[in-house]
Amino acid sequence: MARQERFNERLEQRIVAFEAQSQNGREKKASRRLPKALTANVREVYQSLVGRDDGREIQWDFSKSFNGPENKVVNQQILAVVQSNDHETPVVTIKAAMRFHFRTKRRQEVNKSRNAAQDVLKQQRARSRLNTRVKALNLSTSLAAEDKDQYMKFMTIDYMSSEHSMSESEEGESNSEHGYESSDSERPKKKGFCVSSLQWRSPALTQVMHSLDRKSTSRRSAKGANMLVERRRTGIISSRLAPDDADPFALA
C-alpha cells in the first residue's frame, strides 16, 4: 500500500510538472493534457466550498503547501465531490487538476496582495505630497491672505495629478485610477515616478501646485535635495474626473 501511494505521488508530480512546462508555444500532446471538463469541475467544486451558504466557508491556505496538513480537509472534500460526478477519471489525475487550480488561485492571491500594497504606498505618497504643499502654502510670504485661503480649498488629493513608480510601469501596471503627483518624493532615487496629468485641471491651479513644489524644494538641505527622485511627465492623460463640487478656478 505504501509503495502504491509513493508511485501515485510520483505520477501526480510528473503530470503537474508536464502541465507547467511551456515548450516555446508548441501544443502539448492531447493524451497528456488535463481534460478541460475536469479542470472546470474542480474550479466549480472549489468555488462552491468557498461560497457556502451555511457560513462554514472552506478554502485553501495559500501560505501553506498544497499537500500540507492545513489543506488536507479541503482537498478531501474537493476530491470527494469531483469523484461523485466523475467515476472514470483516475484519482491521481483529479489531484493533478486540483494542484493546478491551487497554484492558479495562489498566484492570484499573491498578485492581489502586491497590488494592495502598491495602492497603500501610493496613498502614503499622496498624503506626504499634500502635507508638503500645505506647509509650503502656509509658510509663503509672497501670497496674500485671501489668496492663501482660496488655494487652500484645492489642497486635497482630488486635485493632485496621478503618478506611479517607474518600476510599476515596467511591470505593466496601470495608473489610470490610482496614485498621485509627486515632484520630489523622498523614495529611493533609482525608482522614480511617471506622472499623468489631469486634463480638466486649469493651468492656473497647475501653476500654483508647481510653485508650491518649487518653494518646498528650495527649503531643502543639500542632502535632502540630493534624495529627490527622477520624475517624468508621460504625456498620458489621467482618467480621473474632477470633483463634483470643483470650483471654477480649478477647471480648465
PyMOL commands that set and color helices and strands:
alter all, ss='L'
color gray80, all
select helices_A, chain A and resi 2-20+30-32+36-50+69-85+91-139+145-152+157-159+166-170+203-218+222-226+248-250
alter helices_A, ss='H'
color red, helices_A
select strands_A, chain A and resi 162-165+193-197+231-237
alter strands_A, ss='S'
color yellow, strands_A
deselect
rebuild
show_as cartoon
